[in-house]
Amino acid sequence: MPAMYDEYVMRRLRRVEGQIRGVLKMMEEGKSCKEVASQLSAVRSAVDRALAYIVAQNLEQCILEEQRSGRGTGRLVQEAVELLLKSR
């Protein structure tokens, strides 16, 4: 089943897109390393939150499907944890 992405996460990622444009502008303007690094840290945090939201939503859907079919869900939880760990 293809993944479904709601408007909440799409808005969040559009905001990240704007933050990236802002960082590029800061670099073009010669802003300090500290300022650029601070903004990049905020971007990374926003991306991490979006990733966690997507994985959580997908995990919830998959668990419900597995339960309906009578299968166990331990494998799904392990895959979700591995996906989050791999992203770091």
C-alpha positions in Angstrom: 0.0 0.0 0.0 1.4 3.4 -0.9 2.2 5.8 1.9 -0.2 8.6 2.5 1.2 12.0 3.6 -1.1 14.5 5.2 -1.1 18.2 4.8 0.5 18.7 8.3 3.8 17.0 7.2 3.7 18.6 3.8 3.4 22.1 5.4 6.2 21.2 7.8 8.5 20.2 4.9 7.6 23.4 2.9 8.7 25.3 5.9 12.0 23.4 5.9 12.4 24.2 2.2 12.0 27.9 3.1 14.6 27.5 5.9 17.1 26.0 3.5 16.6 29.0 1.1 17.2 31.3 4.0 20.4 29.5 4.9 21.6 29.8 1.3 20.8 33.5 1.4 22.7 33.9 4.7 25.7 32.2 3.1 25.5 34.5 0.0 25.4 37.5 2.3 28.5 36.2 4.2 26.8 35.7 7.5 29.0 34.2 10.3 29.6 30.5 10.6 27.9 30.5 13.9 24.7 32.0 12.5 24.6 29.6 9.5 25.4 26.6 11.8 22.6 27.6 14.1 20.1 27.8 11.2 21.3 24.5 9.8 20.8 22.9 13.3 17.2 24.2 13.2 16.7 22.7 9.8 18.0 19.3 10.9 15.7 19.4 13.9 12.7 20.2 11.8 13.6 17.4 9.4 14.0 15.0 12.3 10.6 15.9 13.6 9.0 15.4 10.1 10.7 12.0 9.8 9.5 10.9 13.2 6.0 12.0 12.3 6.0 10.1 9.0 7.5 6.9 10.6 4.9 7.1 13.4 2.0 7.5 11.1 3.2 4.7 8.8 3.8 2.4 11.8 0.3 3.0 13.1 -1.2 2.1 9.7 1.0 -1.0 9.3 0.2 -2.2 12.8 -3.5 -1.9 12.2 -3.2 -3.9 9.0 -1.1 -6.6 10.6 -3.6 -6.9 13.5 -6.5 -7.2 11.1 -4.6 -10.0 9.3 -3.7 -11.8 12.5 0.0 -11.4 12.2 2.4 -10.1 14.8 3.7 -6.5 14.9 7.1 -6.9 16.5 8.9 -6.9 13.1 7.2 -3.6 12.2 8.3 -1.9 15.3 11.9 -3.1 14.9 11.9 -1.8 11.2 10.6 1.6 12.4 13.3 1.8 15.1 16.0 0.8 12.5 14.7 3.5 10.1 14.9 6.2 12.7 18.4 5.1 13.8 19.6 4.9 10.3 18.5 8.5 9.7 20.9 9.8 12.3 
